[in-house]
Amino acid sequence: MKKYLFAAMLLSLTACTNDWSHSGVPDVYEGQSKQSVLQALEKNHWVIVQQKELINKALVIEAYGPPTKQFAKLFAADCRKAILTVFEYVGLQRLETTACDK
């Protein structure tokens, strides 16, 4: 039984490492392409404040919007702000989130 519980915990932790939903940003995963990230933000009613293309062909996106339902329930938050960095060949690699300025 202990082995089963350990395996289940390990599996759930492994799933969380690639799923950035704990950040409050819905449908965003490490390695996602630029188009996929932009579609996820649009689908979840996030507002893109700024997009900057860097010299190394990375796209930096600043956006805000409603967090995931789980995040909103846990932290009583109705808005999250995020800065996402998407590289051309490896996809989304960096995500920083904070509470929205009110």
Backbone atoms as SQL, in Angstrom:
CREATE TABLE atoms (id INTEGER PRIMARY KEY, chain TEXT, resi INTEGER, resn TEXT, atom TEXT, x REAL, y REAL, z REAL);
INSERT INTO atoms VALUES
  (1, 'A', 1, 'MET', 'N', 0.824, -1.194, 0.000),
  (2, 'A', 1, 'MET', 'CA', 0.000, 0.000, 0.000),
  (3, 'A', 1, 'MET', 'C', 0.866, 1.255, 0.000),
  (4, 'A', 2, 'LYS', 'N', 1.956, 1.223, 0.786),
  (5, 'A', 2, 'LYS', 'CA', 2.848, 2.378, 0.836),
  (6, 'A', 2, 'LYS', 'C', 3.475, 2.643, -0.528),
  (7, 'A', 3, 'LYS', 'N', 3.836, 1.570, -1.227),
  (8, 'A', 3, 'LYS', 'CA', 4.427, 1.732, -2.560),
  (9, 'A', 3, 'LYS', 'C', 3.426, 2.364, -3.517),
  (10, 'A', 4, 'TYR', 'N', 2.165, 1.965, -3.405),
  (11, 'A', 4, 'TYR', 'CA', 1.125, 2.529, -4.264),
  (12, 'A', 4, 'TYR', 'C', 0.954, 4.025, -4.001),
  (13, 'A', 5, 'LEU', 'N', 0.891, 4.398, -2.721),
  (14, 'A', 5, 'LEU', 'CA', 0.743, 5.813, -2.371),
  (15, 'A', 5, 'LEU', 'C', 1.945, 6.621, -2.833),
  (16, 'A', 6, 'PHE', 'N', 3.139, 6.075, -2.657),
  (17, 'A', 6, 'PHE', 'CA', 4.344, 6.764, -3.099),
  (18, 'A', 6, 'PHE', 'C', 4.331, 6.958, -4.614),
  (19, 'A', 7, 'ALA', 'N', 3.954, 5.912, -5.348),
  (20, 'A', 7, 'ALA', 'CA', 3.896, 6.001, -6.809),
  (21, 'A', 7, 'ALA', 'C', 2.856, 7.026, -7.249),
  (22, 'A', 8, 'ALA', 'N', 1.712, 7.052, -6.582),
  (23, 'A', 8, 'ALA', 'CA', 0.666, 8.016, -6.929),
  (24, 'A', 8, 'ALA', 'C', 1.126, 9.445, -6.659),
  (25, 'A', 9, 'MET', 'N', 1.804, 9.656, -5.537),
  (26, 'A', 9, 'MET', 'CA', 2.315, 10.995, -5.223),
  (27, 'A', 9, 'MET', 'C', 3.382, 11.413, -6.219),
  (28, 'A', 10, 'LEU', 'N', 4.272, 10.506, -6.569),
  (29, 'A', 10, 'LEU', 'CA', 5.328, 10.803, -7.521),
  (30, 'A', 10, 'LEU', 'C', 4.742, 11.150, -8.884),
  (31, 'A', 11, 'LEU', 'N', 3.736, 10.410, -9.312),
  (32, 'A', 11, 'LEU', 'CA', 3.085, 10.679, -10.585),
  (33, 'A', 11, 'LEU', 'C', 2.420, 12.046, -10.586),
  (34, 'A', 12, 'SER', 'N', 1.741, 12.391, -9.515),
  (35, 'A', 12, 'SER', 'CA', 1.072, 13.694, -9.460),
  (36, 'A', 12, 'SER', 'C', 2.090, 14.823, -9.423),
  (37, 'A', 13, 'LEU', 'N', 3.202, 14.639, -8.730),
  (38, 'A', 13, 'LEU', 'CA', 4.250, 15.664, -8.706),
  (39, 'A', 13, 'LEU', 'C', 4.899, 15.813, -10.071),
  (40, 'A', 14, 'THR', 'N', 5.104, 14.716, -10.769),
  (41, 'A', 14, 'THR', 'CA', 5.670, 14.766, -12.108),
  (42, 'A', 14, 'THR', 'C', 4.734, 15.498, -13.052),
  (43, 'A', 15, 'ALA', 'N', 3.450, 15.255, -12.936),
  (44, 'A', 15, 'ALA', 'CA', 2.476, 15.943, -13.784),
  (45, 'A', 15, 'ALA', 'C', 2.492, 17.434, -13.507),
  (46, 'A', 16, 'CYS', 'N', 2.684, 17.817, -12.271),
  (47, 'A', 16, 'CYS', 'CA', 2.696, 19.235, -11.909),
  (48, 'A', 16, 'CYS', 'C', 3.931, 19.954, -12.414),
  (49, 'A', 17, 'THR', 'N', 5.034, 19.247, -12.637),
  (50, 'A', 17, 'THR', 'CA', 6.235, 19.931, -13.091),
  (51, 'A', 17, 'THR', 'C', 6.078, 20.452, -14.505),
  (52, 'A', 18, 'ASN', 'N', 5.315, 19.782, -15.342),
  (53, 'A', 18, 'ASN', 'CA', 5.101, 20.244, -16.707),
  (54, 'A', 18, 'ASN', 'C', 3.841, 21.080, -16.850),
  (55, 'A', 19, 'ASP', 'N', 3.000, 21.068, -15.861),
  (56, 'A', 19, 'ASP', 'CA', 1.745, 21.813, -15.886),
  (57, 'A', 19, 'ASP', 'C', 1.900, 23.036, -15.001),
  (58, 'A', 20, 'TRP', 'N', 1.849, 24.192, -15.590),
  (59, 'A', 20, 'TRP', 'CA', 2.049, 25.421, -14.842),
  (60, 'A', 20, 'TRP', 'C', 0.738, 26.009, -14.362),
  (61, 'A', 21, 'SER', 'N', -0.309, 25.195, -14.229),
  (62, 'A', 21, 'SER', 'CA', -1.604, 25.716, -13.787),
  (63, 'A', 21, 'SER', 'C', -1.548, 26.224, -12.358),
  (64, 'A', 22, 'HIS', 'N', -0.570, 25.752, -11.574),
  (65, 'A', 22, 'HIS', 'CA', -0.428, 26.251, -10.207),
  (66, 'A', 22, 'HIS', 'C', -0.068, 27.735, -10.194),
  (67, 'A', 23, 'SER', 'N', 0.362, 28.267, -11.335),
  (68, 'A', 23, 'SER', 'CA', 0.693, 29.689, -11.436),
  (69, 'A', 23, 'SER', 'C', -0.560, 30.549, -11.533),
  (70, 'A', 24, 'GLY', 'N', -1.681, 29.920, -11.851),
  (71, 'A', 24, 'GLY', 'CA', -2.922, 30.660, -12.022),
  (72, 'A', 24, 'GLY', 'C', -3.218, 30.990, -13.469),
  (73, 'A', 25, 'VAL', 'N', -2.264, 30.743, -14.365),
  (74, 'A', 25, 'VAL', 'CA', -2.466, 31.011, -15.792),
  (75, 'A', 25, 'VAL', 'C', -3.035, 29.748, -16.425),
  (76, 'A', 26, 'PRO', 'N', -4.265, 29.802, -16.965),
  (77, 'A', 26, 'PRO', 'CA', -4.895, 28.595, -17.504),
  (78, 'A', 26, 'PRO', 'C', -4.312, 28.140, -18.840),
  (79, 'A', 27, 'ASP', 'N', -4.234, 26.835, -19.035),
  (80, 'A', 27, 'ASP', 'CA', -3.858, 26.199, -20.303),
  (81, 'A', 27, 'ASP', 'C', -2.485, 26.595, -20.821),
  (82, 'A', 28, 'VAL', 'N', -1.532, 26.834, -19.934),
  (83, 'A', 28, 'VAL', 'CA', -0.184, 27.201, -20.344),
  (84, 'A', 28, 'VAL', 'C', 0.785, 26.146, -19.817),
  (85, 'A', 29, 'TYR', 'N', 1.613, 25.606, -20.726),
  (86, 'A', 29, 'TYR', 'CA', 2.523, 24.520, -20.386),
  (87, 'A', 29, 'TYR', 'C', 3.922, 24.817, -20.907),
  (88, 'A', 30, 'GLU', 'N', 4.913, 24.300, -20.231),
  (89, 'A', 30, 'GLU', 'CA', 6.298, 24.457, -20.664),
  (90, 'A', 30, 'GLU', 'C', 6.466, 23.860, -22.059),
  (91, 'A', 31, 'GLY', 'N', 7.157, 24.577, -22.933),
  (92, 'A', 31, 'GLY', 'CA', 7.425, 24.097, -24.279),
  (93, 'A', 31, 'GLY', 'C', 6.375, 24.473, -25.310),
  (94, 'A', 32, 'GLN', 'N', 5.301, 25.126, -24.903),
  (95, 'A', 32, 'GLN', 'CA', 4.251, 25.520, -25.854),
  (96, 'A', 32, 'GLN', 'C', 4.783, 26.521, -26.871),
  (97, 'A', 33, 'SER', 'N', 4.282, 26.436, -28.090),
  (98, 'A', 33, 'SER', 'CA', 4.680, 27.371, -29.138),
  (99, 'A', 33, 'SER', 'C', 4.048, 28.740, -28.907),
  (100, 'A', 34, 'LYS', 'N', 4.572, 29.730, -29.611),
  (101, 'A', 34, 'LYS', 'CA', 4.060, 31.096, -29.496),
  (102, 'A', 34, 'LYS', 'C', 2.578, 31.150, -29.850),
  (103, 'A', 35, 'GLN', 'N', 2.192, 30.513, -30.947),
  (104, 'A', 35, 'GLN', 'CA', 0.793, 30.526, -31.367),
  (105, 'A', 35, 'GLN', 'C', -0.106, 29.869, -30.334),
  (106, 'A', 36, 'SER', 'N', 0.351, 28.772, -29.771),
  (107, 'A', 36, 'SER', 'CA', -0.436, 28.051, -28.775),
  (108, 'A', 36, 'SER', 'C', -0.619, 28.876, -27.504),
  (109, 'A', 37, 'VAL', 'N', 0.431, 29.566, -27.067),
  (110, 'A', 37, 'VAL', 'CA', 0.339, 30.420, -25.881),
  (111, 'A', 37, 'VAL', 'C', -0.643, 31.556, -26.135),
  (112, 'A', 38, 'LEU', 'N', -0.523, 32.205, -27.293),
  (113, 'A', 38, 'LEU', 'CA', -1.422, 33.318, -27.613),
  (114, 'A', 38, 'LEU', 'C', -2.877, 32.850, -27.701),
  (115, 'A', 39, 'GLN', 'N', -3.106, 31.668, -28.277),
  (116, 'A', 39, 'GLN', 'CA', -4.462, 31.120, -28.353),
  (117, 'A', 39, 'GLN', 'C', -5.009, 30.805, -26.967),
  (118, 'A', 40, 'ALA', 'N', -4.175, 30.255, -26.092),
  (119, 'A', 40, 'ALA', 'CA', -4.615, 29.929, -24.727),
  (120, 'A', 40, 'ALA', 'C', -4.990, 31.195, -23.972),
  (121, 'A', 41, 'LEU', 'N', -4.200, 32.244, -24.120),
  (122, 'A', 41, 'LEU', 'CA', -4.509, 33.503, -23.448),
  (123, 'A', 41, 'LEU', 'C', -5.825, 34.080, -23.966),
  (124, 'A', 42, 'GLU', 'N', -5.998, 34.062, -25.291),
  (125, 'A', 42, 'GLU', 'CA', -7.233, 34.587, -25.883),
  (126, 'A', 42, 'GLU', 'C', -8.449, 33.764, -25.457),
  (127, 'A', 43, 'LYS', 'N', -8.320, 32.454, -25.488),
  (128, 'A', 43, 'LYS', 'CA', -9.423, 31.560, -25.125),
  (129, 'A', 43, 'LYS', 'C', -9.890, 31.785, -23.686),
  (130, 'A', 44, 'ASN', 'N', -8.951, 32.113, -22.810),
  (131, 'A', 44, 'ASN', 'CA', -9.265, 32.288, -21.394),
  (132, 'A', 44, 'ASN', 'C', -9.478, 33.745, -21.001),
  (133, 'A', 45, 'HIS', 'N', -9.687, 34.595, -21.997),
  (134, 'A', 45, 'HIS', 'CA', -10.039, 36.007, -21.796),
  (135, 'A', 45, 'HIS', 'C', -8.950, 36.799, -21.082),
  (136, 'A', 46, 'TRP', 'N', -7.707, 36.516, -21.423),
  (137, 'A', 46, 'TRP', 'CA', -6.597, 37.282, -20.887),
  (138, 'A', 46, 'TRP', 'C', -6.316, 38.449, -21.826),
  (139, 'A', 47, 'VAL', 'N', -5.946, 39.579, -21.264),
  (140, 'A', 47, 'VAL', 'CA', -5.644, 40.785, -22.037),
  (141, 'A', 47, 'VAL', 'C', -4.126, 40.901, -22.164),
  (142, 'A', 48, 'ILE', 'N', -3.654, 40.985, -23.401),
  (143, 'A', 48, 'ILE', 'CA', -2.223, 41.152, -23.638),
  (144, 'A', 48, 'ILE', 'C', -1.907, 42.637, -23.593),
  (145, 'A', 49, 'VAL', 'N', -1.077, 43.011, -22.635),
  (146, 'A', 49, 'VAL', 'CA', -0.713, 44.409, -22.435),
  (147, 'A', 49, 'VAL', 'C', 0.424, 44.790, -23.370),
  (148, 'A', 50, 'GLN', 'N', 1.379, 43.881, -23.528),
  (149, 'A', 50, 'GLN', 'CA', 2.570, 44.206, -24.302),
  (150, 'A', 50, 'GLN', 'C', 3.212, 42.938, -24.833),
  (151, 'A', 51, 'GLN', 'N', 3.775, 43.040, -26.045),
  (152, 'A', 51, 'GLN', 'CA', 4.562, 41.955, -26.635),
  (153, 'A', 51, 'GLN', 'C', 5.867, 42.555, -27.136),
  (154, 'A', 52, 'LYS', 'N', 6.979, 41.936, -26.782),
  (155, 'A', 52, 'LYS', 'CA', 8.285, 42.413, -27.248),
  (156, 'A', 52, 'LYS', 'C', 9.043, 41.247, -27.860),
  (157, 'A', 53, 'GLU', 'N', 9.584, 41.470, -29.038),
  (158, 'A', 53, 'GLU', 'CA', 10.441, 40.482, -29.685),
  (159, 'A', 53, 'GLU', 'C', 11.885, 40.839, -29.327),
  (160, 'A', 54, 'LEU', 'N', 12.610, 39.904, -28.732),
  (161, 'A', 54, 'LEU', 'CA', 13.991, 40.147, -28.337),
  (162, 'A', 54, 'LEU', 'C', 14.945, 39.759, -29.459),
  (163, 'A', 55, 'ILE', 'N', 16.197, 40.146, -29.317),
  (164, 'A', 55, 'ILE', 'CA', 17.211, 39.874, -30.334),
  (165, 'A', 55, 'ILE', 'C', 17.374, 38.378, -30.576),
  (166, 'A', 56, 'ASN', 'N', 17.283, 37.584, -29.525),
  (167, 'A', 56, 'ASN', 'CA', 17.475, 36.131, -29.653),
  (168, 'A', 56, 'ASN', 'C', 16.207, 35.405, -30.112),
  (169, 'A', 57, 'LYS', 'N', 15.317, 36.133, -30.745),
  (170, 'A', 57, 'LYS', 'CA', 14.060, 35.600, -31.296),
  (171, 'A', 57, 'LYS', 'C', 13.133, 35.046, -30.225),
  (172, 'A', 58, 'ALA', 'N', 13.227, 35.600, -29.040),
  (173, 'A', 58, 'ALA', 'CA', 12.299, 35.237, -27.967),
  (174, 'A', 58, 'ALA', 'C', 11.198, 36.287, -27.925),
  (175, 'A', 59, 'LEU', 'N', 10.004, 35.853, -27.623),
  (176, 'A', 59, 'LEU', 'CA', 8.870, 36.758, -27.489),
  (177, 'A', 59, 'LEU', 'C', 8.522, 36.860, -26.012),
  (178, 'A', 60, 'VAL', 'N', 8.471, 38.086, -25.499),
  (179, 'A', 60, 'VAL', 'CA', 8.081, 38.326, -24.114),
  (180, 'A', 60, 'VAL', 'C', 6.676, 38.912, -24.136),
  (181, 'A', 61, 'ILE', 'N', 5.756, 38.260, -23.437),
  (182, 'A', 61, 'ILE', 'CA', 4.354, 38.669, -23.414),
  (183, 'A', 61, 'ILE', 'C', 3.993, 39.065, -21.990),
  (184, 'A', 62, 'GLU', 'N', 3.403, 40.239, -21.844),
  (185, 'A', 62, 'GLU', 'CA', 2.868, 40.661, -20.547),
  (186, 'A', 62, 'GLU', 'C', 1.358, 40.676, -20.692),
  (187, 'A', 63, 'ALA', 'N', 0.670, 39.976, -19.792),
  (188, 'A', 63, 'ALA', 'CA', -0.785, 39.851, -19.889),
  (189, 'A', 63, 'ALA', 'C', -1.397, 39.722, -18.499),
  (190, 'A', 64, 'TYR', 'N', -2.707, 39.935, -18.442),
  (191, 'A', 64, 'TYR', 'CA', -3.427, 39.718, -17.186),
  (192, 'A', 64, 'TYR', 'C', -4.807, 39.167, -17.496),
  (193, 'A', 65, 'GLY', 'N', -5.375, 38.489, -16.499),
  (194, 'A', 65, 'GLY', 'CA', -6.701, 37.919, -16.687),
  (195, 'A', 65, 'GLY', 'C', -7.121, 37.067, -15.506),
  (196, 'A', 66, 'PRO', 'N', -8.262, 36.402, -15.667),
  (197, 'A', 66, 'PRO', 'CA', -8.776, 35.569, -14.573),
  (198, 'A', 66, 'PRO', 'C', -7.918, 34.310, -14.407),
  (199, 'A', 67, 'PRO', 'N', -7.619, 33.936, -13.160),
  (200, 'A', 67, 'PRO', 'CA', -6.820, 32.732, -12.926),
  (201, 'A', 67, 'PRO', 'C', -7.646, 31.463, -13.126),
  (202, 'A', 68, 'THR', 'N', -6.973, 30.331, -13.014),
  (203, 'A', 68, 'THR', 'CA', -7.677, 29.057, -13.078),
  (204, 'A', 68, 'THR', 'C', -8.676, 28.979, -11.925),
  (205, 'A', 69, 'LYS', 'N', -9.703, 28.169, -12.083),
  (206, 'A', 69, 'LYS', 'CA', -10.720, 28.040, -11.028),
  (207, 'A', 69, 'LYS', 'C', -10.102, 27.548, -9.724),
  (208, 'A', 70, 'GLN', 'N', -9.197, 26.589, -9.834),
  (209, 'A', 70, 'GLN', 'CA', -8.546, 26.041, -8.639),
  (210, 'A', 70, 'GLN', 'C', -7.746, 27.130, -7.920),
  (211, 'A', 71, 'PHE', 'N', -6.998, 27.922, -8.670),
  (212, 'A', 71, 'PHE', 'CA', -6.199, 28.993, -8.072),
  (213, 'A', 71, 'PHE', 'C', -7.105, 30.032, -7.429),
  (214, 'A', 72, 'ALA', 'N', -8.175, 30.403, -8.127),
  (215, 'A', 72, 'ALA', 'CA', -9.105, 31.408, -7.599),
  (216, 'A', 72, 'ALA', 'C', -9.745, 30.933, -6.299),
  (217, 'A', 73, 'LYS', 'N', -10.088, 29.650, -6.256),
  (218, 'A', 73, 'LYS', 'CA', -10.726, 29.109, -5.052),
  (219, 'A', 73, 'LYS', 'C', -9.742, 29.052, -3.881),
  (220, 'A', 74, 'LEU', 'N', -8.526, 28.626, -4.143),
  (221, 'A', 74, 'LEU', 'CA', -7.529, 28.494, -3.079),
  (222, 'A', 74, 'LEU', 'C', -7.077, 29.838, -2.510),
  (223, 'A', 75, 'PHE', 'N', -6.906, 30.826, -3.392),
  (224, 'A', 75, 'PHE', 'CA', -6.313, 32.085, -2.962),
  (225, 'A', 75, 'PHE', 'C', -7.272, 33.271, -3.026),
  (226, 'A', 76, 'ALA', 'N', -8.533, 33.017, -3.316),
  (227, 'A', 76, 'ALA', 'CA', -9.548, 34.076, -3.418),
  (228, 'A', 76, 'ALA', 'C', -9.061, 35.203, -4.320),
  (229, 'A', 77, 'ALA', 'N', -8.491, 34.829, -5.458),
  (230, 'A', 77, 'ALA', 'CA', -7.965, 35.809, -6.408),
  (231, 'A', 77, 'ALA', 'C', -8.857, 35.861, -7.636),
  (232, 'A', 78, 'ASP', 'N', -9.105, 37.056, -8.129),
  (233, 'A', 78, 'ASP', 'CA', -9.918, 37.176, -9.338),
  (234, 'A', 78, 'ASP', 'C', -9.115, 37.682, -10.527),
  (235, 'A', 79, 'CYS', 'N', -7.812, 37.934, -10.333),
  (236, 'A', 79, 'CYS', 'CA', -6.975, 38.428, -11.420),
  (237, 'A', 79, 'CYS', 'C', -5.518, 38.046, -11.165),
  (238, 'A', 80, 'ARG', 'N', -4.816, 37.660, -12.244),
  (239, 'A', 80, 'ARG', 'CA', -3.380, 37.376, -12.186),
  (240, 'A', 80, 'ARG', 'C', -2.699, 38.130, -13.314),
  (241, 'A', 81, 'LYS', 'N', -1.484, 38.547, -13.072),
  (242, 'A', 81, 'LYS', 'CA', -0.664, 39.197, -14.095),
  (243, 'A', 81, 'LYS', 'C', 0.502, 38.259, -14.379),
  (244, 'A', 82, 'ALA', 'N', 0.861, 38.118, -15.652),
  (245, 'A', 82, 'ALA', 'CA', 1.919, 37.179, -16.015),
  (246, 'A', 82, 'ALA', 'C', 2.860, 37.786, -17.041),
  (247, 'A', 83, 'ILE', 'N', 4.120, 37.392, -16.937),
  (248, 'A', 83, 'ILE', 'CA', 5.113, 37.694, -17.963),
  (249, 'A', 83, 'ILE', 'C', 5.617, 36.347, -18.456),
  (250, 'A', 84, 'LEU', 'N', 5.417, 36.088, -19.744),
  (251, 'A', 84, 'LEU', 'CA', 5.762, 34.806, -20.343),
  (252, 'A', 84, 'LEU', 'C', 6.859, 35.027, -21.377),
  (253, 'A', 85, 'THR', 'N', 7.846, 34.142, -21.424),
  (254, 'A', 85, 'THR', 'CA', 8.909, 34.221, -22.422),
  (255, 'A', 85, 'THR', 'C', 8.857, 32.964, -23.277),
  (256, 'A', 86, 'VAL', 'N', 8.651, 33.169, -24.580),
  (257, 'A', 86, 'VAL', 'CA', 8.528, 32.062, -25.525),
  (258, 'A', 86, 'VAL', 'C', 9.692, 32.143, -26.510),
  (259, 'A', 87, 'PHE', 'N', 10.521, 31.107, -26.542),
  (260, 'A', 87, 'PHE', 'CA', 11.647, 31.060, -27.463),
  (261, 'A', 87, 'PHE', 'C', 11.229, 30.354, -28.746),
  (262, 'A', 88, 'GLU', 'N', 11.828, 30.765, -29.861),
  (263, 'A', 88, 'GLU', 'CA', 11.412, 30.255, -31.172),
  (264, 'A', 88, 'GLU', 'C', 11.518, 28.734, -31.290),
  (265, 'A', 89, 'TYR', 'N', 12.609, 28.156, -30.844),
  (266, 'A', 89, 'TYR', 'CA', 12.828, 26.727, -31.076),
  (267, 'A', 89, 'TYR', 'C', 12.426, 25.820, -29.918),
  (268, 'A', 90, 'VAL', 'N', 12.324, 26.357, -28.710),
  (269, 'A', 90, 'VAL', 'CA', 12.004, 25.502, -27.563),
  (270, 'A', 90, 'VAL', 'C', 10.666, 25.842, -26.917),
  (271, 'A', 91, 'GLY', 'N', 10.016, 26.883, -27.379),
  (272, 'A', 91, 'GLY', 'CA', 8.696, 27.236, -26.859),
  (273, 'A', 91, 'GLY', 'C', 8.754, 27.977, -25.536),
  (274, 'A', 92, 'LEU', 'N', 7.661, 27.900, -24.795),
  (275, 'A', 92, 'LEU', 'CA', 7.530, 28.614, -23.529),
  (276, 'A', 92, 'LEU', 'C', 8.500, 28.037, -22.499),
  (277, 'A', 93, 'GLN', 'N', 9.352, 28.899, -21.961),
  (278, 'A', 93, 'GLN', 'CA', 10.345, 28.443, -20.993),
  (279, 'A', 93, 'GLN', 'C', 10.329, 29.225, -19.692),
  (280, 'A', 94, 'ARG', 'N', 9.674, 30.367, -19.676),
  (281, 'A', 94, 'ARG', 'CA', 9.706, 31.185, -18.463),
  (282, 'A', 94, 'ARG', 'C', 8.335, 31.792, -18.222),
  (283, 'A', 95, 'LEU', 'N', 7.891, 31.717, -16.973),
  (284, 'A', 95, 'LEU', 'CA', 6.595, 32.264, -16.594),
  (285, 'A', 95, 'LEU', 'C', 6.712, 32.858, -15.201),
  (286, 'A', 96, 'GLU', 'N', 6.431, 34.137, -15.088),
  (287, 'A', 96, 'GLU', 'CA', 6.422, 34.814, -13.793),
  (288, 'A', 96, 'GLU', 'C', 5.026, 35.375, -13.585),
  (289, 'A', 97, 'THR', 'N', 4.455, 35.144, -12.421),
  (290, 'A', 97, 'THR', 'CA', 3.115, 35.662, -12.145),
  (291, 'A', 97, 'THR', 'C', 3.098, 36.441, -10.837),
  (292, 'A', 98, 'THR', 'N', 2.186, 37.399, -10.794),
  (293, 'A', 98, 'THR', 'CA', 1.959, 38.190, -9.585),
  (294, 'A', 98, 'THR', 'C', 0.471, 38.506, -9.511),
  (295, 'A', 99, 'ALA', 'N', 0.080, 39.067, -8.394),
  (296, 'A', 99, 'ALA', 'CA', -1.299, 39.545, -8.272),
  (297, 'A', 99, 'ALA', 'C', -1.448, 40.793, -9.140),
  (298, 'A', 100, 'CYS', 'N', -2.641, 41.028, -9.635),
  (299, 'A', 100, 'CYS', 'CA', -2.898, 42.224, -10.439),
  (300, 'A', 100, 'CYS', 'C', -2.864, 43.461, -9.556),
  (301, 'A', 101, 'ASP', 'N', -2.410, 44.560, -10.129),
  (302, 'A', 101, 'ASP', 'CA', -2.463, 45.845, -9.434),
  (303, 'A', 101, 'ASP', 'C', -3.884, 46.360, -9.515),
  (304, 'A', 102, 'LYS', 'N', -4.417, 46.751, -8.395),
  (305, 'A', 102, 'LYS', 'CA', -5.800, 47.242, -8.414),
  (306, 'A', 102, 'LYS', 'C', -5.835, 48.708, -8.184);
